[in-house]
Amino acid sequence: MNDGEREAAALCLFLLAGKWARLGVTNGGVRAVNFVFFSPHFPDNSTDFCERLAKAGATVLGVGDAPYDALNPRLKAALAEYYRIADLENEDLTLRALGHFVHRWGRLDRFESLNEHWLELEAQMRTDFNIFGTKLDFVRNLKSKSRMRAFFRKSGVATVPQHKCSDLAGALHFLARVDYPVVVKPDTGAGASMTYKISNRAELEDFFVRKPEGTSFVMEDFVDGLVVTYDGIVDRSGEVVFAASTRYDQSVMEVVNRDSHMSYVCRPVMEPAIEEAGRKILKAFDVRERFFHIELFQANKDGKIIALEVNMRPPGAWICDAMNYAYDADVYAIWADMVVKDAAGPAPSGKYFTGYASRKDHIDYRHDHAAVLAAHGKIIVHHQRIEEVFSKAMGDYAYQLRAKELPDLRAAIDFIHAVKD
């Protein structure tokens, strides 16, 4: 479908949606929120979001590529209708699916996947159907690390020097200003894929030999510190209704590049400097009715907070559940009530330290699974094998832990990660 055909189809569907809205499709006198959830079957916690939306009163409509019979029972129960398409990357098929929903259910109020990968497709569909939320004209600011810097400057939060890394000559000019080491990463994309620390000229030249054609990279001054996050939910008026912070024990870049294990801790009380920086960044981006996952560096030398990147989605790994365990909360329900009812109760208070500790199959650990459960089973709240697509960073197997005291949590993480001499 070319651009002209797309615009014509979208206009027809938009007018049809308006007709349904004027007819006043209602549910007990109040029109239900028609929420289209894209890829509701993957990742696994998408089911939790769909389930809470339905409980809050939304009509949840799913678009996915999995057969209906393959959906788990909880997801089936949450969906009012499921439309299967052969290829989630195909925008025309998605457009047709939404057209079907408009014809069947009326005006579409939301289109979300809560997944970084589909950010642009979501924005395209919202633009085509005039659905509330981030549109195509702004979404590239959320995908591009180089574009984010303008908003970081607006926020007043410190950043590291950065350079769009297109050729060796430009990189050397940048290095004359900041010196080694530096970090290179794709300008767009999530996670630590194709992210490298470069410490000398030989590694720099090797990077440009191996750099994939057509992939835009940025180069940044290396910060001796670890990632801390500001995660949570912001409502329709831009107010934070829930927030928490997690600190990683290792660099995710090093975990991926060295094929090692990882751990992080979600804390019951947030450092004021992290909250201040996070709120300033949210205000600069004018974020509304969304989950957010803001990554910051905390320098080892002086604790300085430095802006790293912004993701307008729930945090990855098991951090949503970590927040639930740390605060005795249900962030899935908090988000759903905010979307469907524009309502939020009192923000819960933190009560526990919640940790995540992963393992890699190729590492020879000192303690087997049974020993881990025997030694620390009282504070292990969940454990399972990780989906292969996430295992490079998240590990092959992982444990979620919760404790009142941080030393108890740290002892369990150290026990899980102990390797044979």
Secondary structure as UniProt FT lines:
FT   HELIX           3..23
FT   TURN            28..29
FT   STRAND          34..38
FT   TURN            40..41
FT   TURN            44..45
FT   HELIX           46..56
FT   STRAND          59..64
FT   HELIX           68..70
FT   HELIX           73..78
FT   STRAND          81..84
FT   TURN            88..89
FT   HELIX           91..105
FT   STRAND          110..112
FT   HELIX           116..118
FT   HELIX           119..129
FT   HELIX           136..143
FT   HELIX           145..155
FT   STRAND          162..165
FT   HELIX           168..178
FT   STRAND          182..186
FT   TURN            193..194
FT   STRAND          196..198
FT   HELIX           201..210
FT   TURN            213..214
FT   STRAND          217..221
FT   STRAND          225..234
FT   TURN            236..237
FT   STRAND          240..248
FT   HELIX           252..258
FT   STRAND          263..267
FT   HELIX           272..285
FT   STRAND          290..299
FT   TURN            300..302
FT   STRAND          305..311
FT   TURN            317..318
FT   HELIX           319..327
FT   HELIX           331..341
FT   STRAND          353..359
FT   TURN            361..362
FT   HELIX           369..376
FT   TURN            377..379
FT   STRAND          380..385
FT   HELIX           388..390
FT   HELIX           391..394
FT   STRAND          397..403
FT   HELIX           406..417
//
